Amino acid sequence: MSLHRLLLVEDDADMAAMLAAYLQRHGLHVTRADSRATALAALRGGRVDLILLDVSLGDDDGVAICAEIREAQDVPIIMVSALSADHQRMAGYEVGADDYIAKPFNPDLLLARIRAVLRRAGRAPSLSHRKRDSVLRFAGWHYDARRDEVTAPGGWQVSLSSRETALLRVFLANPLIPLTRDEIAAALDGDEAAEGRAIDMLVGRLRQKTDPALIRTERGLGYVLSAEVARDAD
């Protein structure tokens, strides 16, 4: 099973290095960002299962960043701040944070809170957390999530079944990241069950209707979308 992927947004380099090392020792894959721009770039770059977001980021406001992310994605967010007053906590919750922890904190407590939020979120939501209000572009193709329309590089629309469209959304939420058959089945709300052959057949149909080179087989693991994905600005 692949590691949970955590995005750590912290502009204190020493704190970020310490936290990243601790969390990675405990089985989390950690990507670091130190500003709004680098955090949003990391989110565009692939799957994130949870964001650990500092409230104070130099010229950037963590609460505003949380609100901006929540407009586009459902990825779980834990806010971290030296400000522990109730109104500070409420500001985070009101813009969509899932939890809030005050500095200084015990790293073991932080790890327990992270694991609790991940358990609540579940594996399937983390695989398809992007809200369906965007146009996603990949290798000359584009998918309009608002209309469930897939357009080929030549400009013609491709007709996909609801299951094929759901599978495409899973891959688009996780570009360049190998996904196991069980992960794909879970992200499809369990409708396909976790039988590998059923997933193989569904992937085969999607390949036939799009481009076989888009979805690469990872031997002994599953499948990976082989193209980067860009999200059009709303």
N, C-alpha and C positions, 0 to 999 in steps of 0.2 A: 504494500500500500504506500502511496506517495505521501510525503510530508505535508503537513499543513503549512501554508505559505503566509507569512506575516510581514506586513509593511510597517516598519518602525520610522515614524516621522519625528525627528528630534534634532535640534540644531546644536546641542552641546556634544561635541565630538567625543569627549571622554565618556560621558554618560551613554551615548549611543553605542560606542564600542563595547562597554561593559555589559549593557543589556543584550546586545546582539550575541555576544559570546555566551552569556548565561542561557539565553533562550535556545540557541543552537545546540548547546550541550544537553538540553532537555527535549530534543526531537523536533524543533521547529526550524523551518527554512526562513531566514530573515533577510529581507531587502531593506536597505537604509535610504532615507531621504531626509533632507534638512530644510526644505522650504515647500511652499505651495507648488511651485513649478516642478520640482523634482518628484514630489509626491504624485501629482497628476500624471506625470510622464511614466512613473512606475506602474500606475494603475492601467494606463493605456497599453503597457508592454506585456501584460499577461494576467494570469489568475492571481488574485489575492484573496485569502480566506478570512483575514482579519487585519484591521489597521489599529496600531497603537499610536495615538496622535497627541503630541504635546500641545497644550493650549498656547504657550508663548513661544513663538518662532521668529524672533527678531522683528522684522517689519511686517510679518504675516500674522494673522489671527487664526488660531486653531479652531475656534468656534465657527468662524466664517468658512474655513476650509471644510469642516465637518458638514455644514449646511450645503456647500457646493457639491460635495461628493454624494450626499444623500439625495440630491436632486436627480442624479444620474444612475446611482447604483444602490443596491441593498446590502453591500458587504458590511459585516459587523464592525463597529468602531468602538474602541475604548479610549476615552479621553484621559490624559495625564496632566496634572497641574499642581503647582505649589499653592494654589489658591483653593482652600477647602471649604469656604463659606457656602451655605446652602444655596444662595442665589447664583454662585458660580457653577455649582453642580447643575442647578436647574437650567442654566443657559445651555449647557451641553446636552442635557436630555431633551430640551425643547427643539433643538435642531436635528435630533435623530440619533444621538449617541446611545449605544447599548449599555455602557457602563462608564464609571468615572472613578479614578483612583487618585488620591492626593499624595504628593511628595512631602517628605521622604517616605518610601514604602519598603516593606520587606520583599525581596525578589521572589521568595516562595509564595507570598500572598498574591503578587502580580501573576505569577504562573498559574495559580489556582483560578484566578478570575478569568484569565485568558482561556483556560480549558473549559470553564463553565460556560462562557459565551460561545465557544466553538461547539460545545455539546448542544446548546439551545439552537444555534443556527443550523446545525446538521450539515452533512456532507453535500447533499444535493443542492441546497441553496447557494453554497459557496461556488459550485461549478457553473451556475447560471445567474449570477447576481446582477448582471446589467439589466437595468429597466428597459422595457420595450418602447422606447421613445426616440430612437436614434437611427441614423443611416450608417452602416458599417461597410467599409471598403476593404477588399482583400484581393490581391493578384489580378486587378482589373475588373473583378466582380463587385457588385454591391448588394447589400441586403437592407431593405427598408423595414425596420422592425415595427413601425407603426401600421404598415399595411400588409406585412408578411409577404413582401414581394422580393424575389431574387432576380437580378438582372445580370446577364452574361456580359463579357467584355465587348461583344459586338452590338450590345444595346437591346437584345431581345430578352423577354421575360421567360423564366424557366418555371414550369409548374411543378411544385413539390407537394407531397401529401403532408398532413399535419404532423405525422411522426418524423418524416424526413426534415421538415422545417425545424422541429424541436431539436433534432440531432444537430442540424447546422448551427443553431443558436448555442448549443453546448460547445462546439468546436470554436465558434467565434469568440466566446467568452474566455477561451483558453488557448490562444494561438501559440504555436511552437512548444506546447507543453504536452508530453505523452500522457494519455489517459488510459487507464485500464478499462476493460470491458465492464467490470463491476461499477466503476465510477460513472461510466457513461449510463449504465442502466439505472443507477441511483438518481442521476441528474434528469433522467426521463420520467421521474416520478414513480418509478417502479413498474410502469405499465408493460415494459418488455420483459420483466423479471430479470434475474441476473444470469441467464443462460448465454454463454458466449456466442453460440451459433446464431441466436436471434439477433444479437448486436452485429455480428459479421454480415448477416444478410441485409440489415438496415443500412450499414455503411456501404455495402456494395451497391445498393439502389441509389444512394446519394451520389456516389462516385459516377455512376452511369449518367446521371442527369446533370452533373456539373463538369468537373475536370478530374479524371482519375489521379492526376499528380497532386491535387490539392490536399488529399488526405493520405498520409503515408502510414504504412504498417510498421509498427515497432515490434520486432520479433520478440516473442516471449512476454510481451507486455500488453499492447493494445494498438492504439492509433494516435496520430498527431496531425493537426492542421499545419501544413508546411509553409504557410504564408503569414506575414505580419498583417495586423488588422488596425485600421485607422477609423476613428469615430468622427463623423462630421459634427461641427459645432451646431448647437441648436439655435 
